[in-house]
């Protein structure tokens, strides 16, 4: 049996089974060629509201299911990601434009998220509290209810499953809105996996759509928590809408992440790390290395080695060719990347590698001699561009890192003692010594500060319980308390 047989999902959304999208359908496109791979149903706001009502009805029974039963669904889902890896990988490569290396990492992450989430139903979920009264006092974590997950295009499977799996495991029902550009690999795949894993009908709804659907999955009265991953601009809008409705919004947003190369670092390895951090998946990663901050004594040599790495990388169709970089997701993003590079060059930056495109394929690009006011340095490019600037001492390196409005991920390459001195001066959500900036695990809290997010985290029991449950205080007395009224 094929997991993704289009006879089941073509033209449909997943909401209490596979039903036609009220807003019609749209093509699922191959990023590299623009070829139509299938047609996905598109929901409207009324369908979202109906889905939210159905999800709330289904949630109570799912939360009341035995912990072992919920855990079994999550474990089975993890097994199914392995069983159908080849089929899912093909969709990830073609729809998101990622390489097979990147698709393999997504599949491994999906399995890990499900297996990690399988431990949540039996994880301790409360405390015995001190009290000055003659009673027992407890706190316990209970499911939030209905959770809306809004996921982006770049890692469509990973950035959906990392919220969907723990939310389900902890007894919630879920409304998933995948990015319309990756609605199969970021939406249909999850619906089919959990369908096959035995998740009760009505607990997970997959609702492709535009801004109206996004607004509806936030505003539906049954929704208690919104888990959003995407751009800072879009996240601000989601956060504003959620705050007006007094709902919790967990926002994992953009980044302009710094990689610091200390004096004495192994430059061959540093350039390899820098190239991976900036160019993996064409730089379309919130954790991508957007700023290379290199000690002045090794600056020129590092720039040369990084440029050589960039020039050696293969760019092309990841479905038909053995390549290192695939296409930019769409024409709009391509134009944005190229405009930032062109503006930097016009203002005096030097292109040391790349800076050109062939259709949707943008060459990995290295920029030097930048002014710190250039958008190539200050903004999240979301493309395969590596700007490099020098620093003279640790104070300057820390100041360069912290000057950004973003605070997601930082890497420091070089001697560990020196790196630890610098690490204590840096504000960010994730810090890696002798690794580049792109890294995530199902067991570790993931999130950023500043314009990179609200400080919320996903990953590991503590962060997932905080994100997807509510705390309830419970007291117990042996008999009814006497009162003075």
LUMGUBA-812048 format. One record per residue (C-alpha): residue number from 1; residue in one letter; x, y, z. Coordinates in steps of 0.05 Angstrom, whole numbers. Layout:
# LUMGUBA-812048
+------+--------+--------+--------+--------+
! tinu ! vextor !     c1 !     c2 !     c3 !
+------+--------+--------+--------+--------+
!  NUM !      a !      X !      Y !      Z !
...
+------+--------+--------+--------+--------+
***
This chain:
# LUMGUBA-812048
+------+--------+--------+--------+--------+
! tinu ! vextor !     c1 !     c2 !     c3 !
+------+--------+--------+--------+--------+
!    1 !      x !      0 !      0 !      0 !
!    2 !      x !     23 !     70 !    -16 !
!    3 !      x !     18 !    118 !     43 !
!    4 !      x !      7 !    178 !     -3 !
!    5 !      x !    -39 !    150 !    -56 !
!    6 !      x !    -72 !    213 !    -84 !
!    7 !      x !   -137 !    176 !    -93 !
!    8 !      x !   -148 !    189 !    -19 !
!    9 !      x !   -126 !    261 !    -11 !
!   10 !      x !   -131 !    294 !    -79 !
!   11 !      x !   -175 !    355 !    -74 !
!   12 !      x !   -189 !    341 !     -1 !
!   13 !      x !   -173 !    366 !     68 !
!   14 !      x !   -168 !    320 !    129 !
!   15 !      x !   -223 !    336 !    179 !
!   16 !      x !   -264 !    278 !    205 !
!   17 !      x !   -239 !    238 !    145 !
!   18 !      x !   -219 !    262 !     76 !
!   19 !      x !   -270 !    313 !     51 !
!   20 !      x !   -270 !    364 !     -6 !
!   21 !      x !   -240 !    432 !      9 !
!   22 !      x !   -295 !    484 !     12 !
!   23 !      x !   -249 !    534 !    -23 !
!   24 !      x !   -233 !    485 !    -79 !
!   25 !      x !   -164 !    458 !    -92 !
!   26 !      x !    -95 !    481 !   -112 !
!   27 !      x !    -34 !    448 !   -145 !
!   28 !      x !     22 !    417 !   -105 !
!   29 !      x !     82 !    440 !   -145 !
!   30 !      x !    153 !    414 !   -153 !
!   31 !      x !    198 !    470 !   -130 !
!   32 !      x !    253 !    455 !   -181 !
!   33 !      x !    210 !    452 !   -244 !
!   34 !      x !    141 !    480 !   -227 !
!   35 !      x !    110 !    415 !   -249 !
!   36 !      x !     43 !    396 !   -218 !
!   37 !      x !     51 !    336 !   -171 !
!   38 !      x !    -22 !    333 !   -149 !
!   39 !      x !    -78 !    376 !   -124 !
!   40 !      x !    -92 !    391 !    -51 !
!   41 !      x !   -158 !    412 !    -21 !
!   42 !      x !   -164 !    483 !      7 !
!   43 !      x !   -206 !    498 !     68 !
!   44 !      x !   -244 !    561 !     83 !
!   45 !      x !   -258 !    595 !    149 !
!   46 !      x !   -324 !    559 !    159 !
!   47 !      x !   -290 !    492 !    152 !
!   48 !      x !   -238 !    512 !    203 !
!   49 !      x !   -292 !    532 !    253 !
!   50 !      x !   -327 !    465 !    242 !
!   51 !      x !   -261 !    429 !    250 !
!   52 !      x !   -248 !    465 !    316 !
!   53 !      x !   -316 !    445 !    342 !
!   54 !      x !   -304 !    373 !    322 !
!   55 !      x !   -234 !    374 !    351 !
!   56 !      x !   -261 !    398 !    418 !
!   57 !      x !   -312 !    341 !    419 !
!   58 !      x !   -259 !    289 !    403 !
!   59 !      x !   -207 !    317 !    452 !
!   60 !      x !   -241 !    295 !    516 !
!   61 !      x !   -242 !    221 !    499 !
!   62 !      x !   -171 !    224 !    472 !
!   63 !      x !   -146 !    257 !    536 !
!   64 !      x !   -182 !    204 !    577 !
!   65 !      x !   -150 !    147 !    538 !
!   66 !      x !   -101 !    105 !    577 !
!   67 !      x !    -31 !    134 !    575 !
!   68 !      x !     -6 !     69 !    546 !
!   69 !      x !    -56 !     75 !    489 !
!   70 !      x !    -34 !    146 !    471 !
!   71 !      x !     39 !    125 !    475 !
!   72 !      x !     26 !     66 !    429 !
!   73 !      x !     -2 !    112 !    375 !
!   74 !      x !     60 !    156 !    378 !
!   75 !      x !    107 !     97 !    376 !
!   76 !      x !     70 !     68 !    317 !
!   77 !      x !     74 !    136 !    281 !
!   78 !      x !    149 !    135 !    291 !
!   79 !      x !    153 !     65 !    261 !
!   80 !      x !    111 !     86 !    202 !
!   81 !      x !    158 !    144 !    185 !
!   82 !      x !    212 !     92 !    178 !
!   83 !      x !    167 !     43 !    139 !
!   84 !      x !    147 !     96 !     88 !
!   85 !      x !    212 !    135 !     88 !
!   86 !      x !    225 !    127 !     13 !
!   87 !      x !    157 !    153 !     -7 !
!   88 !      x !    159 !    212 !     41 !
!   89 !      x !    230 !    229 !     22 !
!   90 !      x !    209 !    236 !    -51 !
!   91 !      x !    155 !    286 !    -33 !
!   92 !      x !    202 !    325 !     12 !
!   93 !      x !    254 !    331 !    -43 !
!   94 !      x !    205 !    350 !    -98 !
!   95 !      x !    157 !    395 !    -60 !
!   96 !      x !    205 !    432 !    -15 !
!   97 !      x !    265 !    432 !    -62 !
!   98 !      x !    310 !    401 !    -10 !
!   99 !      x !    366 !    351 !    -23 !
!  100 !      x !    361 !    278 !     -3 !
!  101 !      x !    410 !    294 !     54 !
!  102 !      x !    362 !    346 !     81 !
!  103 !      x !    301 !    300 !     71 !
!  104 !      x !    336 !    245 !    109 !
!  105 !      x !    348 !    292 !    167 !
!  106 !      x !    274 !    311 !    168 !
!  107 !      x !    252 !    239 !    169 !
!  108 !      x !    301 !    223 !    226 !
!  109 !      x !    274 !    282 !    264 !
!  110 !      x !    202 !    260 !    253 !
!  111 !      x !    216 !    191 !    281 !
!  112 !      x !    253 !    220 !    340 !
!  113 !      x !    197 !    269 !    355 !
!  114 !      x !    146 !    213 !    356 !
!  115 !      x !    188 !    167 !    399 !
!  116 !      x !    204 !    223 !    447 !
!  117 !      x !    131 !    243 !    451 !
!  118 !      x !    112 !    171 !    465 !
!  119 !      x !    144 !    180 !    534 !
!  120 !      x !    101 !    240 !    552 !
!  121 !      x !     36 !    205 !    570 !
!  122 !      x !     71 !    167 !    626 !
!  123 !      x !    117 !    223 !    648 !
!  124 !      x !    104 !    251 !    718 !
!  125 !      x !     56 !    309 !    710 !
!  126 !      x !     46 !    340 !    778 !
!  127 !      x !     74 !    359 !    845 !
!  128 !      x !     56 !    354 !    919 !
!  129 !      x !     56 !    425 !    945 !
!  130 !      x !     68 !    454 !   1014 !
!  131 !      x !      7 !    482 !   1049 !
!  132 !      x !     -9 !    518 !   1114 !
!  133 !      x !    -78 !    487 !   1117 !
!  134 !      x !   -102 !    420 !   1141 !
!  135 !      x !   -106 !    389 !   1073 !
!  136 !      x !    -66 !    358 !   1016 !
!  137 !      x !    -45 !    407 !    961 !
!  138 !      x !    -25 !    386 !    891 !
!  139 !      x !    -12 !    415 !    823 !
!  140 !      x !    -23 !    375 !    759 !
!  141 !      x !    -14 !    387 !    685 !
!  142 !      x !    -76 !    378 !    642 !
!  143 !      x !    -84 !    382 !    566 !
!  144 !      x !    -94 !    452 !    541 !
!  145 !      x !   -151 !    427 !    496 !
!  146 !      x !   -147 !    445 !    422 !
!  147 !      x !    -79 !    466 !    396 !
!  148 !      x !    -69 !    501 !    329 !
!  149 !      x !     -3 !    488 !    294 !
!  150 !      x !     18 !    535 !    238 !
!  151 !      x !     80 !    509 !    202 !
!  152 !      x !    126 !    538 !    147 !
!  153 !      x !    152 !    511 !     81 !
!  154 !      x !    226 !    503 !     93 !
!  155 !      x !    227 !    441 !    138 !
!  156 !      x !    153 !    423 !    129 !
!  157 !      x !    154 !    355 !    163 !
!  158 !      x !    200 !    372 !    221 !
!  159 !      x !    167 !    438 !    237 !
!  160 !      x !     98 !    407 !    237 !
!  161 !      x !    113 !    343 !    275 !
!  162 !      x !    153 !    376 !    331 !
!  163 !      x !     89 !    410 !    355 !
!  164 !      x !     37 !    359 !    331 !
!  165 !      x !     69 !    299 !    365 !
!  166 !      x !     77 !    326 !    436 !
!  167 !      x !     10 !    362 !    433 !
!  168 !      x !    -25 !    297 !    415 !
!  169 !      x !     15 !    256 !    465 !
!  170 !      x !     -6 !    302 !    521 !
!  171 !      x !    -80 !    292 !    505 !
!  172 !      x !    -96 !    352 !    461 !
!  173 !      x !   -130 !    352 !    393 !
!  174 !      x !    -95 !    391 !    338 !
!  175 !      x !   -112 !    436 !    279 !
!  176 !      x !    -52 !    436 !    232 !
!  177 !      x !    -45 !    490 !    179 !
!  178 !      x !     14 !    472 !    134 !
!  179 !      x !     45 !    522 !     87 !
!  180 !      x !      6 !    520 !     21 !
!  181 !      x !     71 !    509 !    -16 !
!  182 !      x !     86 !    444 !     22 !
!  183 !      x !     18 !    419 !     41 !
!  184 !      x !     32 !    347 !     23 !
!  185 !      x !     99 !    337 !     58 !
!  186 !      x !     79 !    383 !    116 !
!  187 !      x !      6 !    363 !    122 !
!  188 !      x !    -20 !    303 !     83 !
!  189 !      x !     39 !    262 !    107 !
!  190 !      x !     22 !    274 !    180 !
!  191 !      x !    -52 !    261 !    170 !
!  192 !      x !    -38 !    195 !    135 !
!  193 !      x !     15 !    173 !    186 !
!  194 !      x !    -30 !    184 !    245 !
!  195 !      x !    -89 !    154 !    209 !
!  196 !      x !    -50 !     90 !    199 !
!  197 !      x !    -23 !     94 !    270 !
!  198 !      x !    -93 !     89 !    299 !
!  199 !      x !   -106 !    160 !    322 !
!  200 !      x !   -181 !    168 !    334 !
!  201 !      x !   -218 !    206 !    281 !
!  202 !      x !   -228 !    280 !    296 !
!  203 !      x !   -166 !    288 !    339 !
!  204 !      x !   -122 !    314 !    282 !
!  205 !      x !   -147 !    361 !    227 !
!  206 !      x !   -103 !    384 !    169 !
!  207 !      x !   -128 !    448 !    138 !
!  208 !      x !    -91 !    479 !     79 !
!  209 !      x !   -109 !    550 !     62 !
!  210 !      x !    -88 !    623 !     59 !
!  211 !      x !    -92 !    681 !    108 !
!  212 !      x !   -166 !    669 !    123 !
!  213 !      x !   -151 !    599 !    146 !
!  214 !      x !    -92 !    624 !    187 !
!  215 !      x !   -137 !    675 !    221 !
!  216 !      x !   -190 !    623 !    234 !
!  217 !      x !   -144 !    572 !    267 !
!  218 !      x !   -122 !    627 !    315 !
!  219 !      x !   -191 !    657 !    329 !
!  220 !      x !   -234 !    595 !    335 !
!  221 !      x !   -262 !    597 !    406 !
!  222 !      x !   -244 !    524 !    420 !
!  223 !      x !   -170 !    537 !    407 !
!  224 !      x !   -130 !    548 !    471 !
!  225 !      x !    -58 !    548 !    446 !
!  226 !      x !    -25 !    569 !    380 !
!  227 !      x !     42 !    539 !    361 !
!  228 !      x !     70 !    581 !    305 !
!  229 !      x !    136 !    574 !    267 !
!  230 !      x !    151 !    624 !    212 !
!  231 !      x !    176 !    694 !    198 !
!  232 !      x !    181 !    747 !    251 !
!  233 !      x !    132 !    792 !    213 !
!  234 !      x !     79 !    738 !    209 !
!  235 !      x !     92 !    718 !    281 !
!  236 !      x !     79 !    788 !    305 !
!  237 !      x !     10 !    785 !    273 !
!  238 !      x !     -5 !    718 !    303 !
!  239 !      x !     18 !    741 !    371 !
!  240 !      x !    -23 !    804 !    368 !
!  241 !      x !    -86 !    766 !    348 !
!  242 !      x !    -75 !    714 !    403 !
!  243 !      x !    -62 !    766 !    457 !
!  244 !      x !   -127 !    802 !    441 !
!  245 !      x !   -163 !    735 !    450 !
!  246 !      x !   -124 !    719 !    514 !
!  247 !      x !    -94 !    657 !    482 !
!  248 !      x !    -24 !    630 !    491 !
!  249 !      x !     19 !    635 !    428 !
!  250 !      x !     85 !    599 !    424 !
!  251 !      x !    124 !    636 !    370 !
!  252 !      x !    188 !    607 !    339 !
!  253 !      x !    209 !    660 !    290 !
!  254 !      x !    266 !    684 !    246 !
!  255 !      x !    340 !    688 !    259 !
!  256 !      x !    403 !    723 !    234 !
!  257 !      x !    450 !    675 !    268 !
!  258 !      x !    523 !    687 !    281 !
!  259 !      x !    582 !    640 !    274 !
!  260 !      x !    644 !    666 !    310 !
!  261 !      x !    712 !    640 !    288 !
!  262 !      x !    764 !    651 !    342 !
!  263 !      x !    839 !    661 !    331 !
!  264 !      x !    875 !    594 !    324 !
!  265 !      x !    814 !    557 !    299 !
!  266 !      x !    825 !    501 !    248 !
!  267 !      x !    805 !    541 !    186 !
!  268 !      x !    791 !    481 !    141 !
!  269 !      x !    741 !    454 !    191 !
!  270 !      x !    715 !    524 !    206 !
!  271 !      x !    701 !    538 !    132 !
!  272 !      x !    666 !    471 !    126 !
!  273 !      x !    623 !    487 !    186 !
!  274 !      x !    608 !    556 !    159 !
!  275 !      x !    589 !    530 !     91 !
!  276 !      x !    542 !    479 !    121 !
!  277 !      x !    510 !    530 !    166 !
!  278 !      x !    498 !    581 !    111 !
!  279 !      x !    483 !    537 !     51 !
!  280 !      x !    444 !    476 !     76 !
!  281 !      x !    376 !    477 !     43 !
!  282 !      x !    396 !    539 !      5 !
!  283 !      x !    400 !    578 !     71 !
!  284 !      x !    324 !    572 !     79 !
!  285 !      x !    329 !    555 !    153 !
!  286 !      x !    313 !    599 !    213 !
!  287 !      x !    377 !    573 !    245 !
!  288 !      x !    421 !    585 !    184 !
!  289 !      x !    487 !    621 !    193 !
!  290 !      x !    472 !    691 !    169 !
!  291 !      x !    533 !    727 !    198 !
!  292 !      x !    605 !    702 !    200 !
!  293 !      x !    646 !    740 !    251 !
!  294 !      x !    719 !    722 !    243 !
!  295 !      x !    781 !    745 !    281 !
!  296 !      x !    819 !    796 !    239 !
!  297 !      x !    884 !    755 !    239 !
!  298 !      x !    850 !    698 !    201 !
!  299 !      x !    796 !    737 !    165 !
!  300 !      x !    825 !    737 !     95 !
!  301 !      x !    844 !    664 !     97 !
!  302 !      x !    775 !    644 !    123 !
!  303 !      x !    740 !    684 !     69 !
!  304 !      x !    782 !    650 !     16 !
!  305 !      x !    769 !    580 !     43 !
!  306 !      x !    694 !    594 !     51 !
!  307 !      x !    691 !    620 !    -20 !
!  308 !      x !    726 !    558 !    -45 !
!  309 !      x !    676 !    515 !     -9 !
!  310 !      x !    619 !    554 !    -40 !
!  311 !      x !    647 !    549 !   -110 !
!  312 !      x !    654 !    473 !   -103 !
!  313 !      x !    582 !    461 !    -83 !
!  314 !      x !    536 !    430 !   -135 !
!  315 !      x !    470 !    465 !   -149 !
!  316 !      x !    412 !    434 !   -187 !
!  317 !      x !    349 !    392 !   -185 !
!  318 !      x !    355 !    348 !   -123 !
!  319 !      x !    305 !    298 !   -150 !
!  320 !      x !    343 !    282 !   -214 !
!  321 !      x !    415 !    300 !   -196 !
!  322 !      x !    465 !    288 !   -140 !
!  323 !      x !    471 !    360 !   -115 !
!  324 !      x !    486 !    399 !    -51 !
!  325 !      x !    436 !    456 !    -61 !
!  326 !      x !    368 !    455 !    -94 !
!  327 !      x !    321 !    510 !   -117 !
!  328 !      x !    297 !    570 !    -79 !
!  329 !      x !    224 !    556 !    -60 !
!  330 !      x !    192 !    608 !   -107 !
!  331 !      x !    205 !    669 !   -150 !
!  332 !      x !    187 !    719 !    -96 !
!  333 !      x !    239 !    691 !    -48 !
!  334 !      x !    291 !    688 !   -103 !
!  335 !      x !    281 !    761 !   -120 !
!  336 !      x !    286 !    780 !    -47 !
!  337 !      x !    353 !    744 !    -40 !
!  338 !      x !    382 !    774 !   -103 !
!  339 !      x !    359 !    844 !    -85 !
!  340 !      x !    395 !    841 !    -18 !
!  341 !      x !    459 !    817 !    -51 !
!  342 !      x !    455 !    869 !   -106 !
!  343 !      x !    443 !    925 !    -56 !
!  344 !      x !    503 !    903 !    -15 !
!  345 !      x !    548 !    902 !    -77 !
!  346 !      x !    523 !    970 !    -99 !
!  347 !      x !    541 !    996 !    -29 !
!  348 !      x !    612 !    969 !    -33 !
!  349 !      x !    610 !    896 !    -11 !
!  350 !      x !    655 !    847 !    -48 !
!  351 !      x !    627 !    783 !    -78 !
!  352 !      x !    678 !    728 !    -65 !
!  353 !      x !    635 !    671 !    -91 !
!  354 !      x !    567 !    664 !   -123 !
!  355 !      x !    520 !    723 !   -129 !
!  356 !      x !    486 !    695 !   -191 !
!  357 !      x !    427 !    650 !   -206 !
!  358 !      x !    404 !    604 !   -262 !
!  359 !      x !    329 !    604 !   -258 !
!  360 !      x !    308 !    583 !   -188 !
!  361 !      x !    379 !    561 !   -171 !
!  362 !      x !    419 !    612 !   -132 !
!  363 !      x !    493 !    600 !   -126 !
!  364 !      x !    521 !    597 !    -55 !
!  365 !      x !    547 !    667 !    -43 !
!  366 !      x !    602 !    696 !      1 !
!  367 !      x !    604 !    771 !     15 !
!  368 !      x !    662 !    809 !     46 !
!  369 !      x !    679 !    882 !     60 !
!  370 !      x !    609 !    896 !     87 !
!  371 !      x !    585 !    957 !    123 !
!  372 !      x !    546 !    937 !    186 !
!  373 !      x !    486 !    978 !    164 !
!  374 !      x !    475 !    936 !    101 !
!  375 !      x !    412 !    893 !     99 !
!  376 !      x !    456 !    834 !     80 !
!  377 !      x !    485 !    840 !    150 !
!  378 !      x !    425 !    863 !    191 !
!  379 !      x !    367 !    824 !    160 !
!  380 !      x !    348 !    751 !    155 !
!  381 !      x !    363 !    735 !     82 !
!  382 !      x !    334 !    664 !     80 !
!  383 !      x !    379 !    646 !     23 !
!  384 !      x !    448 !    617 !     10 !
!  385 !      x !    487 !    680 !     28 !
!  386 !      x !    546 !    683 !     77 !
!  387 !      x !    567 !    754 !     97 !
!  388 !      x !    634 !    757 !    134 !
!  389 !      x !    662 !    813 !    178 !
!  390 !      x !    725 !    816 !    222 !
!  391 !      x !    732 !    828 !    297 !
!  392 !      x !    792 !    846 !    340 !
!  393 !      x !    774 !    822 !    410 !
!  394 !      x !    721 !    785 !    449 !
!  395 !      x !    685 !    849 !    470 !
!  396 !      x !    676 !    868 !    397 !
!  397 !      x !    654 !    798 !    378 !
!  398 !      x !    601 !    797 !    433 !
!  399 !      x !    578 !    867 !    413 !
!  400 !      x !    571 !    846 !    340 !
!  401 !      x !    529 !    785 !    359 !
!  402 !      x !    485 !    822 !    408 !
!  403 !      x !    473 !    881 !    362 !
!  404 !      x !    422 !    840 !    322 !
!  405 !      x !    349 !    842 !    340 !
!  406 !      x !    348 !    766 !    332 !
!  407 !      x !    370 !    718 !    386 !
!  408 !      x !    361 !    647 !    360 !
!  409 !      x !    426 !    609 !    350 !
!  410 !      x !    500 !    623 !    356 !
!  411 !      x !    561 !    580 !    341 !
!  412 !      x !    631 !    591 !    366 !
!  413 !      x !    690 !    555 !    333 !
!  414 !      x !    758 !    550 !    367 !
!  415 !      x !    792 !    539 !    434 !
!  416 !      x !    739 !    518 !    485 !
!  417 !      x !    763 !    562 !    543 !
!  418 !      x !    762 !    624 !    500 !
!  419 !      x !    695 !    604 !    472 !
!  420 !      x !    665 !    596 !    541 !
!  421 !      x !    688 !    665 !    560 !
!  422 !      x !    652 !    692 !    500 !
!  423 !      x !    590 !    648 !    510 !
!  424 !      x !    573 !    681 !    576 !
!  425 !      x !    567 !    749 !    541 !
!  426 !      x !    518 !    728 !    487 !
!  427 !      x !    442 !    731 !    487 !
!  428 !      x !    411 !    675 !    447 !
!  429 !      x !    365 !    615 !    455 !
!  430 !      x !    416 !    564 !    431 !
!  431 !      x !    491 !    565 !    434 !
!  432 !      x !    538 !    514 !    403 !
!  433 !      x !    613 !    511 !    416 !
!  434 !      x !    652 !    480 !    358 !
!  435 !      x !    589 !    470 !    318 !
!  436 !      x !    554 !    514 !    267 !
!  437 !      x !    486 !    545 !    281 !
!  438 !      x !    438 !    494 !    251 !
!  439 !      x !    419 !    440 !    301 !
!  440 !      x !    357 !    413 !    335 !
!  441 !      x !    339 !    351 !    374 !
!  442 !      x !    272 !    325 !    399 !
!  443 !      x !    301 !    321 !    469 !
!  444 !      x !    326 !    393 !    474 !
!  445 !      x !    288 !    458 !    483 !
!  446 !      x !    286 !    498 !    419 !
!  447 !      x !    270 !    572 !    414 !
!  448 !      x !    299 !    642 !    414 !
!  449 !      x !    299 !    711 !    445 !
!  450 !      x !    284 !    780 !    417 !
!  451 !      x !    255 !    780 !    347 !
!  452 !      x !    268 !    705 !    344 !
!  453 !      x !    210 !    688 !    389 !
!  454 !      x !    173 !    697 !    454 !
!  455 !      x !    220 !    655 !    495 !
!  456 !      x !    176 !    594 !    489 !
!  457 !      x !    208 !    528 !    474 !
!  458 !      x !    193 !    461 !    441 !
!  459 !      x !    230 !    397 !    456 !
!  460 !      x !    241 !    354 !    518 !
!  461 !      x !    189 !    340 !    572 !
!  462 !      x !    195 !    405 !    610 !
!  463 !      x !    186 !    450 !    549 !
!  464 !      x !    131 !    407 !    518 !
!  465 !      x !     91 !    404 !    582 !
!  466 !      x !     97 !    480 !    589 !
!  467 !      x !     76 !    490 !    517 !
!  468 !      x !     17 !    442 !    511 !
!  469 !      x !    -14 !    435 !    580 !
!  470 !      x !    -45 !    479 !    634 !
!  471 !      x !    -29 !    476 !    708 !
!  472 !      x !    -86 !    461 !    755 !
!  473 !      x !    -83 !    468 !    831 !
!  474 !      x !   -120 !    414 !    870 !
!  475 !      x !   -133 !    410 !    945 !
!  476 !      x !   -163 !    352 !    985 !
!  477 !      x !   -190 !    352 !   1056 !
!  478 !      x !   -215 !    290 !   1093 !
!  479 !      x !   -282 !    324 !   1107 !
!  480 !      x !   -320 !    387 !   1088 !
!  481 !      x !   -287 !    449 !   1115 !
!  482 !      x !   -325 !    490 !   1166 !
!  483 !      x !   -335 !    563 !   1146 !
!  484 !      x !   -357 !    624 !   1186 !
!  485 !      x !   -417 !    639 !   1141 !
+------+--------+--------+--------+--------+
***
